[in-house]
Amino acid sequence: MINKDNLTQHISQQFNAELEEVRGHLLAMGGLVEKQVNDAVTALIEADSGLAQQVREIDDQINQMERNIDEECIRILARRQPAASDLRLIISISKSVIDLERIGDESTKIAKRAILLTEEGESPRGYVEIRHIGDQVRRMVQEALDAFARFDADLALSVAQYDKTVDREYKTALRELVTYMMEDPRSISRVLNVIWALRSLERIGDHARNIAELVIYLVRGTDVRHIGLTRMREEVQGKPQE
């Protein structure tokens, strides 16, 4: 099992430094993406087009960070030919940056919806759902990154489990908003923007779950994608749920 104590125990101190540096860059990118999610949701709820524009502008920085981390991972693979837990770390980082970049993309989409809704000038239905699901998804992103920072498979499992709650609440909100549009056709344009924002939040939750699954792979050495929550729980906890 991998943990903080045995991650970087190599004869080569330079190799230790390279692994810590690329991991630090991933977490720095994660912190920026987490802020992007927070600001996008805040911009939409508070009709702050200036903040929404800031979210859009930071997307280029996120994309550059992804490219830089990819290059670091490729250099380490080529020069060090890592094995076992070191290889899992590099693989997990290289895959996680893809999900982080996509979280940034979805945050940018929410920011665009925020600008459109601000221009329309009237608060539509669905802001309660945006706030609620937005808080849940922000927590998922934060805890997925915390799990990566601490090599915490149990916290990663809780993130993966919580994705089911987000999916369920997204579907409930979607049904309610579609019903509202049918009852008041004048609201269609505004509510559609809210629905697309909610869709982006649901996808952010999916990407947070992906990162959590990579943490479990990193710590436990088992690929838990597509195996279902029950088996995932068994891999992390070593026993079925009571």
PyMOL commands that set and color helices and strands:
alter all, ss='L'
color gray80, all
select helices_A, chain A and resi 13-45+49-57+59-80+84-120+127-150+153-183+185-220+229-237
alter helices_A, ss='H'
color red, helices_A
deselect
rebuild
show_as cartoon
